[in-house]
Each structure stands twice: as structure tokens, then as C-alpha cells.
Amino acid sequence: LQECVKKGLVRDIGVSNFTVSHLSKLLANPEVTIVPAVNQVEFNPYLVDSPLYDFCKEKGILLQAFGPLGNGKEMLEDPVLKEIAAKHNKTPAQLALRWAWQLGVATVTKTEKPARMKENLDYFDFTVAEDDIQRISGLNKDLE
């Protein structure tokens, strides 16, 4: 893949589901000259891998979250998410997406419903206070 970048065939290289250990080994390899641009992992308020988040941030690797809304049920009923979302007149899903955005984590959501797609994009018109960001991050249950 590095040759593809050098030849201009691709712009960036990404990895998926790499842990800190995987990334450390990769970056320590002398044959690796290009740091991955992105690491796509499951990441949401109920699955916050702080060591991985910190490592990626330090190395300039964008963390991209799949499953940013958890399983779409239990997490979105969380009383803390509901309380903070209500302060902003938003849904818990919009709050979870905004939380990730403010952490610098890109998100990939999936839905077939046009109304839900529109709703999932409506999280750029508010800011979550830092103390609420910490409360949301503190919901971590390591649930996959």
C-alpha cells in the first residue's frame, strides 16, 4: 500500500480494528514509512477506548467510529444521554454524534430511513459543555 501512495494511486492508508499494541508494532517496523491516516474501530459512549483514542491523537491518526450509536437501543435510552440531549433539544443519537465530533472522532452511521439520515446530520448547531463531554465519556461500559 505504501507503494500505491508513492505512485499516487491512493492518497492515504487506513487500518481497521487496530489496538494500541497493533499500531505500536506497525509504527515500530522500519519498513513502515507512512503512518496510517485513519483507524476505524467501534467507538461510542458505551465503548470508549481511552488509551487507543489518546494514542491515535498523539500519532495524528484519525479515529473513525463505526457503531457510534451503540446497538441503537440500550445506549440511546441512557438517562444521562437523555438528560444532556434534552438540554439542547436534541435526541440522544444526535448528542452521541456531537460528543464524538467534539472529541475529533469521525463517525459512520447506517440507516436506510431518509428521516433518520437527516436527523443524524443535525448535530452541528450546538456545543456540548466540557463537563458533559466528561459525563458522556464516563458512561463507558466496554460494550461491543
Residue frames as a rotation matrix with the C-alpha (Angstrom) as fourth column:
LEU 1
0.566 0.825 0.000 0.00
0.825 -0.566 0.000 0.00
0.000 0.000 -1.000 0.00
GLN 2
0.297 -0.537 -0.790 2.90
0.224 -0.765 0.604 2.34
-0.928 -0.356 -0.107 0.65
GLU 3
-0.740 -0.555 0.380 3.97
0.454 0.005 0.891 1.88
-0.496 0.832 0.248 -2.97
CYS 4
-0.031 0.827 0.562 0.45
0.975 -0.098 0.198 2.85
0.219 0.554 -0.803 -4.07
VAL 5
0.726 0.226 -0.649 0.76
0.459 -0.863 0.213 6.11
-0.512 -0.453 -0.730 -2.12
LYS 6
-0.187 -0.913 -0.362 4.19
0.134 -0.388 0.912 6.80
-0.973 0.122 0.195 -3.62
LYS 7
-0.787 -0.072 0.613 2.80
0.595 0.172 0.785 6.19
-0.162 0.982 -0.093 -7.11
GLY 8
-0.854 0.486 -0.185 -0.17
-0.481 -0.874 -0.074 8.45
-0.197 0.026 0.980 -6.45
LEU 9
-0.679 0.615 -0.401 -2.69
0.090 0.611 0.786 5.64
0.728 0.498 -0.470 -6.84
VAL 10
0.396 0.749 -0.531 -4.10
0.760 0.057 0.648 6.25
0.515 -0.660 -0.546 -3.37
ARG 11
0.279 -0.237 0.931 -3.86
-0.242 -0.955 -0.171 9.28
0.929 -0.177 -0.323 -1.13
ASP 12
-0.125 -0.233 0.964 -3.95
-0.983 -0.106 -0.153 7.69
0.138 -0.967 -0.216 2.30
ILE 13
-0.472 -0.040 -0.880 -3.70
0.005 0.999 -0.048 4.33
0.881 -0.026 -0.472 4.02
GLY 14
0.023 0.521 0.853 -6.06
-0.944 -0.270 0.190 3.31
0.329 -0.810 0.486 6.79
VAL 15
-0.884 -0.228 -0.407 -6.39
-0.075 0.930 -0.360 0.41
0.461 -0.288 -0.840 9.17
SER 16
0.133 0.975 0.176 -9.36
-0.616 -0.058 0.786 -1.13
0.776 -0.213 0.593 10.93
ASN 17
0.921 0.380 -0.087 -9.74
-0.146 0.545 0.826 -2.51
0.361 -0.748 0.557 14.44
PHE 18
-0.018 -0.980 -0.199 -6.10
0.332 0.181 -0.926 -1.87
0.943 -0.083 0.322 15.32
THR 19
0.837 0.174 -0.518 -5.36
0.538 -0.099 0.837 -1.73
0.094 -0.980 -0.177 19.05
VAL 20
0.772 -0.636 0.016 -2.57
-0.608 -0.730 0.313 0.31
-0.188 -0.252 -0.949 20.63
SER 21
0.166 -0.718 0.676 -0.44
-0.127 0.665 0.736 -2.83
-0.978 -0.208 0.019 20.54
HIS 22
0.438 0.063 0.897 -1.11
0.800 0.428 -0.421 -3.36
-0.410 0.902 0.137 16.82
LEU 23
0.954 -0.027 0.299 -0.38
0.136 -0.849 -0.510 0.26
0.267 0.527 -0.807 15.99
SER 24
0.623 -0.769 0.142 2.78
-0.585 -0.338 0.737 0.34
-0.519 -0.542 -0.661 18.11
LYS 25
0.092 -0.572 0.815 4.16
0.304 0.795 0.524 -2.75
-0.948 0.200 0.247 16.36
LEU 26
0.626 0.213 0.750 3.23
0.775 -0.059 -0.629 -1.35
-0.089 0.975 -0.202 12.97
LEU 27
0.959 -0.203 0.199 4.86
-0.159 -0.964 -0.213 2.02
0.235 0.172 -0.957 13.61
ALA 28
0.467 -0.828 0.311 7.99
-0.495 0.046 0.868 0.39
-0.732 -0.559 -0.388 15.08
ASN 29
0.493 -0.252 0.833 8.54
0.629 0.764 -0.141 -1.61
-0.601 0.594 0.535 11.89
PRO 30
-0.295 -0.717 -0.632 11.37
0.041 -0.670 0.741 0.06
-0.955 0.193 0.227 9.94
GLU 31
-0.805 0.040 0.592 9.69
0.583 0.233 0.778 -0.88
-0.107 0.972 -0.211 6.65
VAL 32
0.299 0.953 0.041 6.66
0.954 -0.299 -0.001 1.23
0.012 0.040 -0.999 7.54
THR 33
-0.773 -0.632 0.050 7.29
0.634 -0.770 0.073 4.76
-0.008 0.088 0.996 6.34
ILE 34
-0.594 0.664 0.453 3.72
-0.258 -0.691 0.675 6.02
0.762 0.284 0.582 6.17
VAL 35
-0.932 0.347 0.106 1.61
-0.060 0.139 -0.988 6.37
-0.358 -0.928 -0.109 9.31
PRO 36
-0.477 0.832 0.285 -1.98
0.859 0.373 0.350 5.24
0.185 0.411 -0.892 8.75
ALA 37
-0.788 0.246 0.564 -4.28
-0.127 -0.962 0.242 8.21
0.602 0.119 0.789 8.26
VAL 38
0.014 0.904 0.426 -7.24
-0.924 -0.151 0.352 6.54
0.383 -0.399 0.833 9.94
ASN 39
-0.980 -0.124 -0.153 -8.08
-0.053 0.915 -0.399 3.69
0.190 -0.384 -0.904 12.29
GLN 40
-0.177 0.984 0.033 -11.70
-0.709 -0.150 0.689 2.58
0.683 0.099 0.724 12.06
VAL 41
-0.923 -0.102 -0.370 -12.95
0.187 0.723 -0.665 0.99
0.336 -0.683 -0.649 15.29
GLU 42
0.180 0.973 -0.147 -16.17
0.621 0.004 0.784 0.61
0.763 -0.232 -0.604 17.23
PHE 43
-0.860 -0.447 -0.247 -16.41
0.490 -0.586 -0.646 3.68
0.144 -0.676 0.723 19.46
ASN 44
0.012 0.882 0.472 -19.38
0.147 -0.468 0.871 5.18
0.989 0.059 -0.135 21.28
PRO 45
0.026 -0.018 1.000 -20.28
-0.813 -0.582 0.011 6.39
0.582 -0.813 -0.030 24.78
TYR 46
0.814 0.284 0.507 -20.62
-0.541 0.690 0.481 2.78
-0.213 -0.666 0.715 25.95
LEU 47
0.699 -0.655 0.287 -17.34
0.686 0.727 -0.009 1.72
-0.203 0.203 0.958 24.29
VAL 48
0.889 -0.440 0.127 -14.67
-0.408 -0.886 -0.220 4.36
0.209 0.144 -0.967 24.93
ASP 49
0.618 -0.773 -0.143 -11.17
0.781 0.624 0.005 3.02
0.085 -0.115 0.990 24.43
SER 50
0.963 -0.179 -0.202 -9.32
-0.111 -0.944 0.311 5.95
-0.246 -0.278 -0.929 26.00
PRO 51
0.107 -0.988 0.112 -5.80
0.029 0.116 0.993 4.52
-0.994 -0.103 0.041 25.55
LEU 52
-0.182 -0.124 0.975 -6.47
0.921 0.325 0.213 3.96
-0.343 0.938 0.055 21.84
TYR 53
0.798 0.523 0.301 -8.08
0.588 -0.785 -0.197 7.39
0.133 0.334 -0.933 21.48
ASP 54
0.771 -0.550 -0.321 -5.08
-0.209 -0.694 0.689 9.04
-0.602 -0.464 -0.650 23.16
PHE 55
-0.125 -0.858 0.499 -2.55
0.352 0.432 0.830 7.04
-0.928 0.279 0.248 21.13
CYS 56
0.094 0.237 0.967 -4.22
0.994 0.030 -0.104 7.86
-0.054 0.971 -0.233 17.81
LYS 57
0.960 0.280 0.004 -4.47
0.280 -0.960 0.015 11.53
0.008 -0.013 -1.000 18.75
GLU 58
0.486 -0.854 -0.188 -0.79
-0.159 -0.298 0.941 11.63
-0.860 -0.427 -0.281 19.71
LYS 59
-0.396 -0.679 0.618 0.27
0.425 0.462 0.779 9.96
-0.814 0.571 0.106 16.44
GLY 60
-0.543 0.227 -0.808 -2.02
-0.620 -0.757 0.204 12.04
-0.566 0.612 0.553 14.22
ILE 61
-0.953 0.298 -0.047 -4.20
0.209 0.764 0.611 9.07
0.219 0.573 -0.790 13.26
LEU 62
-0.462 0.865 0.196 -7.87
-0.829 -0.499 0.253 9.92
0.317 -0.045 0.947 12.79
LEU 63
-0.900 0.314 0.302 -10.10
0.098 0.821 -0.562 7.66
-0.425 -0.476 -0.770 14.85
GLN 64
-0.576 0.751 -0.323 -13.20
-0.693 -0.238 0.681 6.78
0.434 0.616 0.657 12.86
ALA 65
-0.692 0.379 0.615 -16.12
-0.417 0.486 -0.768 5.28
-0.590 -0.788 -0.178 14.76
PHE 66
-0.518 0.705 -0.484 -18.38
-0.262 0.408 0.875 2.64
0.814 0.580 -0.027 13.35
GLY 67
-0.014 0.622 -0.783 -21.30
0.755 0.520 0.399 1.88
0.655 -0.586 -0.477 15.63
PRO 68
-0.834 -0.393 0.388 -21.29
0.094 -0.794 -0.601 5.41
0.544 -0.464 0.699 17.10
LEU 69
-0.146 0.863 0.484 -24.85
-0.843 -0.365 0.395 4.88
0.518 -0.350 0.781 18.32
GLY 70
-0.577 -0.134 0.805 -24.11
-0.644 0.682 -0.348 1.59
-0.502 -0.719 -0.480 20.04
ASN 71
-0.852 0.319 0.415 -26.68
0.436 0.871 0.227 -1.07
-0.289 0.374 -0.881 19.32
GLY 72
-0.771 0.541 0.337 -29.24
-0.062 -0.590 0.805 1.66
0.634 0.600 0.488 18.67
LYS 73
0.280 0.914 -0.292 -31.33
0.263 0.220 0.939 0.69
0.923 -0.340 -0.179 21.66
GLU 74
0.462 -0.052 -0.886 -29.86
0.872 0.210 0.442 0.40
0.163 -0.976 0.142 25.16
MET 75
-0.563 -0.784 -0.262 -27.34
0.816 -0.578 -0.025 3.23
-0.132 -0.227 0.965 24.90
LEU 76
-0.725 0.297 0.621 -29.86
0.149 -0.813 0.563 5.64
0.672 0.501 0.546 23.40
GLU 77
0.455 0.883 -0.115 -32.12
0.265 -0.011 0.964 5.08
0.850 -0.469 -0.239 26.43
ASP 78
-0.329 -0.670 -0.665 -29.37
0.863 0.073 -0.501 6.01
0.384 -0.738 0.554 28.88
PRO 79
0.614 0.673 -0.412 -30.69
0.787 -0.561 0.257 8.60
-0.058 -0.482 -0.874 31.38
VAL 80
-0.036 -0.698 -0.715 -27.51
0.386 -0.670 0.635 10.69
-0.922 -0.253 0.293 31.24
LEU 81
-0.864 -0.268 0.427 -27.64
0.480 -0.178 0.859 10.91
-0.155 0.947 0.282 27.44
LYS 82
-0.027 0.947 0.320 -31.34
0.896 -0.119 0.427 11.72
0.443 0.298 -0.846 27.56
GLU 83
0.523 0.200 -0.829 -30.81
0.700 -0.655 0.284 14.45
-0.485 -0.729 -0.482 30.16
ILE 84
-0.400 -0.763 -0.509 -27.96
0.237 -0.622 0.746 16.15
-0.885 0.178 0.429 28.29
ALA 85
-0.764 0.176 0.621 -29.74
0.636 0.046 0.770 15.80
0.107 0.983 -0.147 24.94
ALA 86
0.278 0.958 -0.069 -32.86
0.949 -0.263 0.174 17.43
0.148 -0.114 -0.982 26.38
LYS 87
0.136 -0.312 -0.940 -30.79
0.478 -0.811 0.339 20.47
-0.868 -0.495 0.039 27.46
HIS 88
-0.748 -0.523 -0.409 -30.02
-0.131 -0.487 0.863 21.02
-0.651 0.699 0.296 23.77
ASN 89
0.286 0.936 -0.206 -33.39
-0.596 0.006 -0.803 19.96
-0.750 0.353 0.560 22.35
LYS 90
-0.223 -0.447 -0.866 -31.68
-0.925 0.377 0.043 17.07
0.307 0.811 -0.498 20.59
THR 91
0.844 0.440 -0.307 -32.04
-0.364 0.890 0.275 13.31
0.394 -0.121 0.911 20.54
PRO 92
0.617 -0.650 0.444 -29.62
-0.257 0.367 0.894 11.02
-0.744 -0.666 0.060 22.38
ALA 93
0.509 -0.428 0.747 -28.37
0.803 0.549 -0.233 9.90
-0.310 0.718 0.623 18.95
GLN 94
0.699 -0.233 0.676 -27.59
0.263 -0.796 -0.546 13.47
0.665 0.559 -0.495 17.92
LEU 95
0.797 -0.413 0.440 -25.85
-0.599 -0.457 0.657 14.01
-0.070 -0.788 -0.612 21.25
ALA 96
0.579 -0.597 0.555 -23.72
0.231 0.773 0.590 10.87
-0.782 -0.214 0.586 20.82
LEU 97
0.503 -0.371 0.780 -22.69
0.847 0.035 -0.530 12.01
0.169 0.928 0.332 17.35
ARG 98
0.763 -0.198 0.615 -21.89
-0.152 -0.980 -0.126 15.52
0.628 0.003 -0.778 18.61
TRP 99
0.803 -0.477 0.358 -19.86
-0.333 0.139 0.933 14.05
-0.495 -0.868 -0.047 21.51
ALA 100
0.432 -0.648 0.628 -17.74
0.730 0.660 0.178 12.08
-0.529 0.381 0.758 19.03
TRP 101
0.588 -0.153 0.794 -17.38
0.598 -0.579 -0.554 15.13
0.544 0.801 -0.249 16.78
GLN 102
0.839 -0.238 0.490 -16.15
-0.435 -0.834 0.340 17.28
0.327 -0.499 -0.803 19.66
LEU 103
0.621 -0.659 0.424 -13.62
-0.066 0.495 0.866 14.58
-0.781 -0.566 0.264 20.57
GLY 104
-0.058 -0.636 -0.769 -12.34
-0.906 -0.290 0.308 14.71
-0.419 0.715 -0.560 16.99
VAL 105
-0.674 -0.072 0.735 -13.69
0.053 0.988 0.146 11.26
-0.737 0.138 -0.662 16.15
ALA 106
-0.633 0.462 -0.622 -15.26
-0.760 -0.218 0.612 10.83
0.147 0.860 0.489 12.72
THR 107
-0.356 0.591 0.724 -18.43
-0.348 0.635 -0.690 8.74
-0.867 -0.498 -0.020 12.65
VAL 108
-0.847 0.232 -0.478 -20.03
-0.386 0.348 0.854 6.30
0.365 0.908 -0.206 10.24
THR 109
-0.422 0.792 0.441 -23.73
-0.506 0.198 -0.840 5.76
-0.752 -0.577 0.317 10.82
LYS 110
-0.983 0.165 -0.086 -26.01
0.015 0.529 0.848 3.42
0.186 0.832 -0.522 8.97
THR 111
-0.336 0.941 0.041 -29.69
0.005 0.046 -0.999 3.69
-0.942 -0.335 -0.021 8.27
GLU 112
-0.729 0.190 0.658 -31.98
0.684 0.246 0.687 3.17
-0.032 0.950 -0.309 5.34
LYS 113
0.294 0.940 -0.170 -34.52
0.942 -0.315 -0.115 5.72
-0.162 -0.127 -0.979 6.52
PRO 114
-0.115 -0.344 0.932 -34.22
0.633 -0.748 -0.198 9.18
0.766 0.567 0.304 4.94
ALA 115
0.717 0.433 0.545 -35.69
-0.115 -0.699 0.706 10.90
0.687 -0.569 -0.452 8.01
ARG 116
0.876 -0.449 -0.178 -33.12
0.348 0.332 0.877 9.22
-0.335 -0.830 0.447 10.25
MET 117
0.053 -0.874 0.483 -30.32
0.984 -0.036 -0.172 10.19
0.168 0.485 0.859 7.84
LYS 118
0.143 0.093 0.985 -31.40
0.214 -0.975 0.061 13.82
0.966 0.202 -0.159 8.07
GLU 119
0.947 0.255 0.197 -31.71
-0.144 -0.213 0.966 13.62
0.288 -0.943 -0.165 11.86
ASN 120
0.648 -0.750 -0.133 -28.24
0.710 0.532 0.463 12.04
-0.276 -0.395 0.877 12.14
LEU 121
-0.182 -0.732 0.657 -26.74
0.862 -0.440 -0.252 15.06
0.473 0.520 0.711 10.36
ASP 122
0.411 0.459 0.788 -28.42
0.075 -0.878 0.472 17.62
0.908 -0.135 -0.396 12.58
TYR 123
0.729 -0.200 -0.654 -25.79
0.684 0.183 0.706 17.91
-0.022 -0.963 0.270 15.28
PHE 124
-0.270 -0.894 0.358 -23.66
0.891 -0.372 -0.259 20.84
0.365 0.249 0.897 14.13
ASP 125
-0.004 0.363 0.932 -25.76
0.107 -0.926 0.361 23.62
0.994 0.101 -0.035 15.66
PHE 126
0.893 0.233 0.385 -24.90
-0.337 -0.222 0.915 23.10
0.299 -0.947 -0.120 19.32
THR 127
-0.182 -0.976 -0.123 -21.89
-0.387 0.186 -0.903 22.53
0.904 -0.117 -0.411 21.56
VAL 128
0.715 0.336 -0.613 -21.69
0.348 0.590 0.729 20.16
0.607 -0.734 0.305 24.49
ALA 129
0.650 -0.459 0.605 -20.03
-0.715 -0.639 0.284 21.64
0.256 -0.617 -0.744 27.59
GLU 130
-0.253 -0.890 -0.379 -16.77
-0.610 0.451 -0.652 20.01
0.751 0.066 -0.657 28.66
ASP 131
-0.641 0.044 0.766 -18.24
-0.700 0.377 -0.607 18.70
-0.316 -0.925 -0.211 31.92
ASP 132
0.485 0.854 0.187 -21.00
-0.633 0.490 -0.600 16.97
-0.604 0.172 0.778 29.93
ILE 133
0.399 -0.467 -0.789 -18.40
-0.693 0.409 -0.593 15.59
0.600 0.784 -0.161 27.48
GLN 134
-0.681 -0.706 0.194 -16.69
-0.635 0.437 -0.637 14.02
0.365 -0.557 -0.746 30.51
ARG 135
-0.220 0.694 0.686 -20.00
-0.700 0.377 -0.606 12.66
-0.679 -0.613 0.403 31.83
ILE 136
0.739 0.492 -0.460 -20.72
-0.668 0.447 -0.595 11.06
-0.087 0.748 0.659 28.48
SER 137
0.015 -0.829 -0.558 -17.21
-0.629 0.427 -0.650 9.59
0.778 0.361 -0.515 28.24
GLY 138
-0.691 -0.282 0.665 -17.70
-0.722 0.303 -0.622 8.25
-0.026 -0.910 -0.413 31.76
LEU 139
0.390 0.905 0.171 -20.59
-0.862 0.424 -0.278 6.09
-0.324 -0.039 0.945 30.56
ASN 140
-0.194 -0.561 -0.805 -18.09
-0.833 0.528 -0.167 3.62
0.519 0.637 -0.570 29.14
LYS 141
0.511 0.389 0.767 -19.07
-0.713 0.689 0.126 0.01
-0.479 -0.611 0.630 29.79
ASP 142
-0.602 -0.794 -0.082 -16.68
-0.652 0.430 0.625 -1.59
-0.461 0.430 -0.777 27.29
LEU 143
0.181 0.771 0.610 -19.75
-0.003 0.621 -0.784 -2.94
-0.984 0.140 0.114 25.48
GLU 144
-0.833 -0.413 -0.367 -19.15
-0.385 -0.044 0.922 -4.24
-0.397 0.910 -0.122 22.00
